[in-house]
Amino acid sequence: MMSCTAYDGSETRLFIVTDDTLGQLVAHEREIVAGLHGELIRWGLVVWTSGNVSSRLPGRDVFVIKPSGVPYEDLTPASMVVCDLEGNPVEGDLAPSSDASSHAYVYRHMEHVNGVVHTHSTYATAWAARSEPIPCVLTAMGDEFGGEIPVGPFALIGGDAIGRGVVDTLQGHRSSAVLMAHHGVFTIGASARQAVQAAVMCEDAARTVHIARQLGNPAPLPTEDIDRLFDRYQNVYGQR
């Protein structure tokens, strides 16, 4: 073990990743996760130090996540923190995000998920503040989410309660995004990049549906059309 100094000056003790192959994978994921945090800024999904991206190493019981309270302009691959699937840091010089335990809970209970993103993006969080799901009234929502974007329960930050709410809401649901009541957006994906995409598309849908409601009450898409849209986008769209 080694003694490291956390970002707030408190002392913590972290394990060192010693397996060479795992070390190479971790280094690669650190590069990816650091870069994806730049996408949150580029798409206007976060302010100050809020929000985070994490990436599970496929087939491994560790994930890489943003450090707590560090400004986005100071994030580097080296500053990313490696955690086990309990949310405990195992490698890195800084304390992990306060959402690490919730990300860990998602990874433990949703084996197909390898990426988790959390944002407080403006329009989607406004729906979350109302504890109101975003109705599926757009073809883009049918494509990406396969239906409405649901609301999860209110939970306090710090433990794994938010992760429990994410899992309970999204298990058995086609949506890759959930609006956690009075909090913000959590998205999941087969990769961290896919989870970022879901966060971008969630905010876009939230903004568009909000504007549509200023003009009237948009009609939801028929279920059979949503099914066809979702199937095409997931299985046909793009380069195969």
Buried (B, 14 or more C-beta within 10 A) or exposed (E): EEEBEBBEEEEBEBEEBEEEEBBEBBBBBBBBBBBBBEBBBEBEBBBEBBBBBBBBBEEBBBBBBBBBBBEBEEBEBEBBBBBBBEBBBBBBBBBBBBBBBBBBBBBBBBEEBBBBBBBBBBBBBBBBEEBBBBBBBBBBBBBBBBBBBBBBBBBEEEBBBBBBBBBBBBEEBBBBBBBBBBBBBBBBBEBBBBBBBBBBBBBBBBBBBBEBEEEEEBEBBEEEEBBEBBBEBEEEEEEE
